[in-house]
Amino acid sequence: MIGVVAAATGGLGELRSGLIEPALNRGFRVGVTLTPTAARWLAAAGELDAIAAATGLPVRSQSRLPTEARPHPPVDCYVFAPASANSVAKLALGIGDNQALTQLGEALGDPTVPVVVFPRINAAHARHPAWPGHLAALRSAGAILVEGPAVFPLAEPAEKPVRPLPWPAILTAAAEALSSPL
């Protein structure tokens, strides 16, 4: 079971076709949790129902009441993609101010659940003095980062990326994490 978590950033509209459907085609079960803004974006695009239909599970973006059943089965690996600079920073700092970040923060504390993160940022985000520290914090917590110029060269703000999001590399990282002994 892969828990896909996504934030509102470039490439979010390709989540179903780029990551969810390929994961399902490889035999994985997928449950999706979105940040609140990502849920608004995908709802406006008419994607929430399509994702729920593809996965057979509800798309989460809000916490459940204590009396409500868990909507997704236990997760074996989380994939945070695309992850905005804001959400990566919050995750690195342990801020779980929404359901998506709460789930990921709990998983980072569990050495048996790998967390794969694809930061969908631009070059200005990467130049921020706090950015290297955020990535170092995630690495030290055991997160598997899918990033770097060979994977996804960063564009300047308002420029279009030079290549599509690296969905195959993200899914491969998750599959490898699941097949590796923990």
PyMOL commands that set and color helices and strands:
alter all, ss='L'
color gray80, all
select helices_A, chain A and resi 12-25+36-44+47-55+85-93+99-108+123-127+131-140+167-179
alter helices_A, ss='H'
color red, helices_A
select strands_A, chain A and resi 2-6+30-34+77-83+115-119+144-145
alter strands_A, ss='S'
color yellow, strands_A
deselect
rebuild
show_as cartoon
